[in-house]
Amino acid sequence: MLYSICSMVMLALAHAQPAKIQLGSAAISSTCDSEAYVKSVVAPAGGFTYSAGGTVKAYLGGVPTTCADSDAATPCTDITGPMLFTCTWTAGSVTSESKKTKATMAMETLSGVYTLPMSWSASMGAVLGISTYVECPMPTVDQVSAGSLSLTVSYYGSGSKVAIGVAQSVAVNHEPPSMPPPSLPPYPPPVSPVPLPPPSPSPPPPSPVFSTISHSGYGSSYYSSYCGSAPSSGGGSNCMGRATDYSQAIYSYTMPAGSYNLAVRYGSWSWSDKTYIKWDGCASTASHLKQSSGGSSSCSASACDSESYKTVNYRFTLTTGGTHKLHIGSANDGNYYTMPWCTITITLL
């Protein structure tokens, strides 16, 4: 009669309570030990959130803790026996079944749960019961999509698959909880460019290198023009002058600023003669170079008859560089003719 009652009270596989019949005021209950079912599913640490390699424990009811008195088709627990249990995750029409595994026994004591086989010791406290469970691996992301999943534990004792029970559906999130993006340090405020100092002014061009200038009085390439009447050849070899009261030759040079010495070698006429010298302007009795050396201190001009066939020196200074013109010859001085000049030499001191 008990067998019939067990047959009558076979519940949906998701049920986790023993069978119960109410007869009037008396209640008769019975667990059908031969009918295995899934009592509960224990989530891994952190809940039903997917992590690679994670597992859940499906605790079984109605599964004997030994296979000694069970036939091949009856689920049982044997820690040394073959692997006959599987775990199947279902999400809609997609399923993912694990490899075969064993059922494991755990001894519940006052101090905790211990996986068998092991020896009990007094430190563990009183034994509260023996539990049987199958450790089921979590599905991988590419096996089933995230959502509401159900877990089925099956048994292959007789060679064919027999479902033991279906656990209540559980929500599984395959993706780990999203983390807020890391806060980035604020951008530093823009740095105003430091103005560069103005470029240094270009240095002035170097003064041209000046070489001593020396040339003849007559026929020189430096001769450019004249004041009064144009002078001509005379008074000695390569000399220049004219027997007239106002006749000055103009020679043009490119010269840097500086102090100079002008050396003039004179020739001679048969008349009373005077020559006047000036830079950058026609010479006169009031404006001309004075002798520095080599001449007569009694000469009131730049050169007189007393300087015939002599070389007389004149010192002068140019404050600017560039083109400068030498004026040399007779001036309006009471009809003195030119003292002829034969060689001109300019030296930078």
Phi and psi in degrees as a GROMACS rama.xvg file:
@    title "Ramachandran Plot"
@    xaxis  label "Phi"
@    yaxis  label "Psi"
@TYPE xy
-62.5143  -37.5329  LEU-2
-61.4036  -41.3574  TYR-3
-63.9972  -41.1478  SER-4
-60.8347  -43.5593  ILE-5
-62.3102  -37.6599  CYS-6
-65.6291  -34.9752  SER-7
-72.2238  -32.5638  MET-8
-102.08  19.6477  VAL-9
-63.8403  118.686  MET-10
-97.9872  171.065  LEU-11
-57.3632  145.632  ALA-12
-63.5181  -17.3981  LEU-13
-79.5156  -11.7524  ALA-14
-70.3929  145.628  HIS-15
-121.883  12.7333  ALA-16
-110.011  151.089  GLN-17
-67.154  158.681  PRO-18
-66.309  148.559  ALA-19
-147.329  130.757  LYS-20
-120.323  133.707  ILE-21
-105.148  117.901  GLN-22
-116.417  96.695  LEU-23
62.5605  -126.093  GLY-24
-89.6846  -3.86059  SER-25
-103.904  137.976  ALA-26
-113.592  131.549  ALA-27
-115.077  125.404  ILE-28
-125.262  151.991  SER-29
-156.052  137.327  SER-30
-93.4018  132.955  THR-31
-90.9778  91.3802  CYS-32
-60.3973  -24.2825  ASP-33
-79.5223  -10.6963  SER-34
-102.922  106.477  GLU-35
-78.8891  149.664  ALA-36
-153.078  163.651  TYR-37
-90.6269  114.945  VAL-38
-77.1905  -45.9839  LYS-39
-162.091  161.229  SER-40
-121.84  124.236  VAL-41
-99.3322  121.664  VAL-42
-72.1221  154.894  ALA-43
-70.8186  168.507  PRO-44
-55.2376  132.041  ALA-45
94.4079  0.810738  GLY-46
85.7225  -173.679  GLY-47
-82.0892  63.1837  PHE-48
-114.582  128.016  THR-49
-61.2513  136.219  TYR-50
-146.272  140.997  SER-51
-57.4609  127.152  ALA-52
84.1734  2.0492  GLY-53
-72.1949  156.273  GLY-54
-136.853  160.618  THR-55
-123.568  157.797  VAL-56
-108.28  120.811  LYS-57
-98.8726  106.395  ALA-58
-81.1609  133.609  TYR-59
-105.994  145.306  LEU-60
-116.448  155.788  GLY-61
71.2562  20.6288  GLY-62
-114.072  113.812  VAL-63
-59.5507  151.41  PRO-64
-86.0741  9.90233  THR-65
-148.714  152.814  THR-66
-103.637  10.6814  CYS-67
-64.2746  -37.7634  ALA-68
-108.206  18.279  ASP-69
-110.437  145.811  SER-70
-83.5069  177.371  ASP-71
-66.0591  -25.1324  ALA-72
-88.0775  -6.0856  ALA-73
-98.1366  125.254  THR-74
-62.3155  137.763  PRO-75
-152.797  171.958  CYS-76
-111.887  124.491  THR-77
-143.046  108.352  ASP-78
-67.4472  -14.0973  ILE-79
-109.715  -0.716153  THR-80
-82.0984  -174.184  GLY-81
-73.2221  166.198  PRO-82
-87.3405  109.041  MET-83
-123.256  1.40369  LEU-84
-107.309  147.584  PHE-85
-132.793  160.255  THR-86
-120.902  129.316  CYS-87
-122.612  123.084  THR-88
-96.0037  136.729  TRP-89
-126.293  131.704  THR-90
-135.594  99.8269  ALA-91
66.3139  -122.436  GLY-92
-96.6912  5.50071  SER-93
-104.122  130.59  VAL-94
-125.912  156.664  THR-95
-142.059  112.209  SER-96
-104.263  136.243  GLU-97
-81.2285  172.788  SER-98
-70.8585  160.028  LYS-99
-66.1103  145.16  LYS-100
-144.865  179.385  THR-101
-99.6205  159.772  LYS-102
-85.6483  143.572  ALA-103
-117.405  142.835  THR-104
-102.277  142.437  MET-105
-130.333  135.723  ALA-106
-96.2212  120.633  MET-107
-94.616  123.15  GLU-108
-125.899  177.41  THR-109
-65.3499  -25.0093  LEU-110
-95.1326  -7.2891  SER-111
151.015  -169.99  GLY-112
-111.229  131.933  VAL-113
-125.317  132.039  TYR-114
-77.4214  132.236  THR-115
-86.132  157.18  LEU-116
-82.9238  144.33  PRO-117
-164.636  162.69  MET-118
-91.6627  134.392  SER-119
-77.3565  143.597  TRP-120
-132.014  157.364  SER-121
-59.8898  -27.1607  ALA-122
-67.2002  -19.8347  SER-123
-76.1909  -18.7017  MET-124
85.1366  -177.779  GLY-125
-65.0615  145.464  ALA-126
-79.839  122.834  VAL-127
-90.7016  -27.4382  LEU-128
168.441  170.719  GLY-129
-114.723  125.373  ILE-130
-109.63  147.947  SER-131
-117.415  131.71  THR-132
-144.563  158.342  TYR-133
-114.787  130.343  VAL-134
-88.9682  115.389  GLU-135
-107.505  126.149  CYS-136
-70.9151  144.576  PRO-137
-68.6199  149.451  MET-138
-70.4768  154.708  PRO-139
-87.8306  165.166  THR-140
-60.5654  -37.9086  VAL-141
-84.8177  -1.04953  ASP-142
-89.2389  -47.4931  GLN-143
-138.136  152.463  VAL-144
-81.126  162.281  SER-145
-65.2557  147.871  ALA-146
151.668  -155.851  GLY-147
-86.8574  120.333  SER-148
-115.807  151.755  LEU-149
-120.35  150.168  SER-150
-116.742  126.104  LEU-151
-114.97  128.334  THR-152
-102.234  127.954  VAL-153
-121.866  160.873  SER-154
-129.286  137.648  TYR-155
-117.243  35.444  TYR-156
-60.9874  -41.2537  GLY-157
-93.8272  6.21773  SER-158
101.084  -22.8651  GLY-159
-107.16  157.719  SER-160
-81.5085  125.393  LYS-161
-122.747  119.57  VAL-162
-73.1389  127.265  ALA-163
-83.0213  -43.9502  ILE-164
-179.6  163.347  GLY-165
-114.395  122.596  VAL-166
-73.8844  154.603  ALA-167
-57.3263  141.784  GLN-168
-58.6111  141.202  SER-169
-128.053  147.423  VAL-170
-87.5642  127.798  ALA-171
-122.536  125.114  VAL-172
-100.099  112.373  ASN-173
-71.2412  -26.7935  HIS-174
-93.739  135.604  GLU-175
-62.9557  151.939  PRO-176
-54.8761  137.4  PRO-177
-68.0962  138.651  SER-178
-101.962  141.874  MET-179
-62.8595  145.931  PRO-180
-60.1064  144.024  PRO-181
-61.4244  138.19  PRO-182
-72.5103  132.444  SER-183
-94.0109  147.654  LEU-184
-63.1653  145.199  PRO-185
-61.7293  148.028  PRO-186
-64.4403  138.935  TYR-187
-65.9769  148.138  PRO-188
-60.4761  147.849  PRO-189
-60.6429  140.825  PRO-190
-95.8603  123.636  VAL-191
-67.6471  132.808  SER-192
-64.1489  138.627  PRO-193
-78.3201  121.401  VAL-194
-62.1262  137.258  PRO-195
-78.3309  146.459  LEU-196
-64.6773  149.66  PRO-197
-61.8882  147.455  PRO-198
-62.3653  146.616  PRO-199
-63.9433  142.263  SER-200
-61.9562  144.205  PRO-201
-63.2562  136.469  SER-202
-65.0538  150.526  PRO-203
-62.9936  147.699  PRO-204
-59.1242  143.388  PRO-205
-63.291  144.28  PRO-206
-64.8469  141.37  SER-207
-61.0201  143.275  PRO-208
-68.6548  123.796  VAL-209
-100.62  126.968  PHE-210
-105.506  151.018  SER-211
-55.7701  132.833  THR-212
-102.384  128.982  ILE-213
-143.868  129.337  SER-214
-155.198  164.781  HIS-215
-76.4973  160.292  SER-216
-69.5022  -42.3427  GLY-217
-104.534  139.244  TYR-218
80.0468  15.2481  GLY-219
-81.6069  146.421  SER-220
-72.8601  -14.1492  SER-221
-79.8609  -15.4476  TYR-222
-64.9771  129.143  TYR-223
-125.773  -33.9789  SER-224
-165.971  -160.188  SER-225
-158.548  164.209  TYR-226
-114.11  140.502  CYS-227
74.9084  -127.418  GLY-228
-92.7296  149.937  SER-229
-71.2281  127.116  ALA-230
-72.2951  166.12  PRO-231
-142.832  -176.305  SER-232
-72.3566  142.854  SER-233
157.287  162.493  GLY-234
86.0743  9.45951  GLY-235
141.813  176.095  GLY-236
-67.1197  127.694  SER-237
59.2952  18.2619  ASN-238
-90.7017  165.357  CYS-239
-140.774  143.751  MET-240
172.914  -172.773  GLY-241
-161.972  142.003  ARG-242
-83.4584  70.7332  ALA-243
-151.15  162.357  THR-244
-73.3953  -29.1185  ASP-245
-138.679  97.9688  TYR-246
-150.789  111.53  SER-247
-127.166  132.668  GLN-248
-84.3704  148.871  ALA-249
-119.618  123.249  ILE-250
-111.311  138.555  TYR-251
-113.705  132.114  SER-252
-134.471  156.088  TYR-253
-104.267  118.554  THR-254
-140.9  140.815  MET-255
-77.3607  164.678  PRO-256
-65.5576  147.173  ALA-257
154.809  -177.62  GLY-258
-98.3568  139.724  SER-259
-133.41  164.78  TYR-260
-122.829  128.696  ASN-261
-108.187  120.418  LEU-262
-111.624  124.265  ALA-263
-122.765  124.113  VAL-264
-96.711  126.983  ARG-265
-100.241  157.795  TYR-266
-103.223  -140.833  GLY-267
-160.799  146.109  SER-268
-112.936  176.143  TRP-269
-93.426  -1.0943  SER-270
-103.039  177.111  TRP-271
-79.7526  123.557  SER-272
-129.267  151.342  ASP-273
-147.25  139.802  LYS-274
-124.32  141.434  THR-275
-119.347  143.606  TYR-276
-126.503  138.002  ILE-277
-153.605  148.439  LYS-278
-95.5863  134.158  TRP-279
59.5772  41.3974  ASP-280
169.39  150.415  GLY-281
-65.0019  134.784  CYS-282
-76.298  156.333  ALA-283
-148.438  174.524  SER-284
-64.1715  -24.8822  THR-285
-93.529  -15.714  ALA-286
-140.657  99.539  SER-287
-160.399  164.954  HIS-288
-74.8004  141.699  LEU-289
-96.5313  154.07  LYS-290
-68.0475  144.08  GLN-291
-101.528  -39.7268  SER-292
-163.81  160.097  SER-293
91.1186  -6.37905  GLY-294
-120.251  -163.755  GLY-295
-101.054  131.832  SER-296
-69.6591  -14.8388  SER-297
-86.8781  -4.96809  SER-298
-78.3786  127.05  CYS-299
-86.5249  -10.5379  SER-300
-104.672  -170.37  ALA-301
-72.6411  -29.209  SER-302
-156.017  143.304  ALA-303
-127.142  -175.055  CYS-304
-57.7905  -28.1645  ASP-305
-66.0034  -14.2923  SER-306
-97.0146  13.4302  GLU-307
-57.6092  132.27  SER-308
60.5055  23.0509  TYR-309
-112.485  160.669  LYS-310
-106.214  118.167  THR-311
-109.776  137.861  VAL-312
-103.228  143.763  ASN-313
-134.201  130.827  TYR-314
-98.7397  140.213  ARG-315
-154.166  164.517  PHE-316
-131.285  135.385  THR-317
-106.348  125.973  LEU-318
-86.1505  -16.1911  THR-319
-132.334  151.85  THR-320
-90.0887  161.813  GLY-321
135.293  -151.066  GLY-322
-85.9562  124.874  THR-323
-128.162  146.429  HIS-324
-120.086  131.01  LYS-325
-97.5253  125.297  LEU-326
-107.457  126.01  HIS-327
-143.365  134.112  ILE-328
149.829  -165.535  GLY-329
-80.2272  158.122  SER-330
-130.587  174.55  ALA-331
-73.7538  86.6805  ASN-332
-128.371  24.9927  ASP-333
96.4536  29.1948  GLY-334
77.6248  29.4562  ASN-335
-82.6008  133.757  TYR-336
-82.0435  177.707  TYR-337
-73.0442  140.825  THR-338
-84.6678  111.569  MET-339
-62.4203  141.526  PRO-340
-113.038  139.569  TRP-341
-114.643  -37.14  CYS-342
-138.326  137.732  THR-343
-121.702  128.633  ILE-344
-130.286  126.077  THR-345
-115.691  127.355  ILE-346
-129.384  132.173  THR-347
-79.9637  126.48  LEU-348
